[in-house]
Amino acid sequence: MNATVLAFSIGIALVLVVGILALALMRWPQKAPPAKLRQTSRKPAPEASKTDLDGALQHMALADLLQFLAQGGQSGTLTISSGRRAGTIRLVQGLVTDAEFRRERDLSALFKLLSLEIGDFHFRFEPPPPEHVRGREVVDILMLWLSAKDDGR
């Protein structure tokens, strides 16, 4: 079990470093094109939506995605679909407040969602509610999930 905890800790550190680099690159100021290039008769292309994040679980595991969102203190709804199965995870300021998958809720739903290897995800960024909301830390959930996997559940 010590090797599992060490591997998990190294994985968390790598995800945090990659997440910090990704956030830094997204906020990096871009140089404006020269004035000559801006004078066109075409309408400018609409900016990419900053309210959604889409991807495939084959490219980014759900555990990594949750750590990325938690590290950034994000709030919103994460929808995961795998075939005809679908689930949701709600985050408020990086804490998991609710999860559903099929007829399961909370930790059992999260454990089943975390076990999915194939599927798509969609995260809709939302403003956090004004009142304090209770939730679970993503790292705690992942440690419980790894422990349950080691126990053979």
C-alpha positions in Angstrom: 0.0 0.0 0.0 3.0 2.3 0.6 3.9 2.1 -3.1 0.3 3.0 -4.1 0.4 6.1 -1.8 3.8 7.1 -3.1 2.7 6.7 -6.8 -0.5 8.6 -6.0 1.4 11.4 -4.4 3.8 11.7 -7.3 0.7 11.7 -9.7 -0.9 14.5 -7.7 2.3 16.5 -7.8 2.6 16.1 -11.6 -1.1 17.0 -12.1 -0.6 20.1 -10.0 2.5 21.2 -11.9 0.7 20.6 -15.3 -2.4 22.4 -14.0 -0.4 25.5 -12.9 1.4 25.6 -16.2 -1.8 25.3 -18.1 -3.4 28.1 -16.1 -0.3 30.3 -16.6 -0.4 29.7 -20.3 -4.1 30.6 -20.5 -3.5 33.9 -18.7 -0.3 34.7 -20.7 -0.9 38.0 -22.5 -1.0 37.7 -26.3 0.5 40.3 -28.5 -2.0 42.2 -30.7 -1.5 41.7 -34.4 -0.2 44.7 -36.4 -2.7 47.4 -37.2 -2.6 46.5 -40.9 -3.8 43.0 -40.2 -6.8 44.2 -38.1 -8.3 46.3 -40.9 -10.4 43.7 -42.8 -13.9 43.7 -44.1 -14.7 40.5 -42.3 -16.3 40.4 -38.9 -14.0 39.3 -36.1 -14.4 35.7 -35.1 -16.4 35.2 -31.8 -14.2 34.5 -28.8 -14.1 31.0 -27.5 -16.6 30.3 -24.7 -15.0 30.7 -21.3 -18.0 29.0 -19.7 -17.4 25.4 -20.8 -14.7 22.8 -20.9 -15.1 19.6 -23.0 -13.0 16.6 -23.5 -12.7 12.8 -23.5 -11.8 10.6 -20.5 -9.4 8.7 -22.9 -7.3 11.9 -23.0 -7.7 13.1 -19.4 -8.8 10.8 -16.6 -11.6 12.0 -14.4 -9.3 11.9 -11.3 -6.9 14.3 -13.1 -9.7 16.6 -14.2 -11.2 16.8 -10.7 -7.8 17.7 -9.3 -7.3 20.4 -11.9 -10.7 21.9 -11.2 -10.2 21.7 -7.4 -6.8 23.2 -7.5 -8.3 26.2 -9.4 -11.1 26.5 -6.9 -13.7 26.2 -9.7 -17.4 26.0 -9.4 -19.8 24.4 -11.8 -21.4 21.2 -13.0 -19.3 18.3 -14.5 -21.3 16.0 -16.7 -19.8 12.6 -17.7 -21.3 10.4 -20.4 -20.1 6.9 -21.3 -22.4 5.2 -23.8 -25.9 5.5 -22.5 -24.7 6.0 -19.0 -24.5 9.6 -17.6 -23.5 11.2 -14.3 -23.0 14.6 -12.8 -20.6 16.0 -10.2 -21.2 19.4 -8.8 -18.3 21.5 -7.5 -18.3 24.7 -5.5 -15.0 26.5 -5.0 -13.1 23.3 -5.7 -15.2 21.1 -3.3 -17.4 18.3 -4.4 -20.8 18.9 -3.1 -22.9 16.4 -5.0 -22.6 13.4 -7.4 -25.0 11.2 -9.2 -24.4 8.2 -11.5 -27.3 6.0 -12.5 -29.2 5.4 -9.3 -26.1 5.9 -7.1 -25.4 9.1 -5.2 -22.4 10.7 -3.3 -19.3 8.5 -2.8 -20.6 5.3 -4.4 -21.5 7.4 -7.5 -18.1 9.1 -7.5 -16.3 5.8 -7.2 -18.1 4.4 -10.2 -17.6 7.6 -12.2 -13.9 7.5 -11.3 -13.6 4.0 -12.6 -14.8 5.0 -16.1 -12.0 4.9 -18.7 -14.1 5.7 -21.8 -16.5 8.6 -22.2 -16.8 12.3 -22.6 -17.0 15.1 -20.1 -18.4 18.6 -20.1 -17.8 21.2 -17.4 -20.0 24.2 -17.2 -18.4 26.9 -15.1 -20.9 28.6 -12.8 -20.5 31.4 -10.2 -20.3 30.0 -6.6 -23.4 30.6 -4.5 -23.2 33.5 -2.0 -23.8 31.2 1.0 -21.3 28.8 2.4 -21.6 25.3 1.0 -20.3 22.1 2.5 -18.4 19.7 0.4 -15.6 17.1 0.2 -12.0 17.7 -0.8 -11.1 16.0 -4.1 -7.9 14.6 -2.6 -9.8 13.0 0.2 -12.3 11.4 -2.3 -9.4 10.1 -4.4 -7.6 8.6 -1.4 -10.8 6.8 -0.4 -11.3 5.6 -4.0 -7.8 4.2 -4.2 -8.2 2.5 -0.8 -11.4 0.9 -1.9 -9.7 -0.3 -5.1 -6.8 -1.8 -3.1 -9.4 -3.6 -0.9 -10.9 -5.1 -4.0 -14.4 -3.6 -3.6 
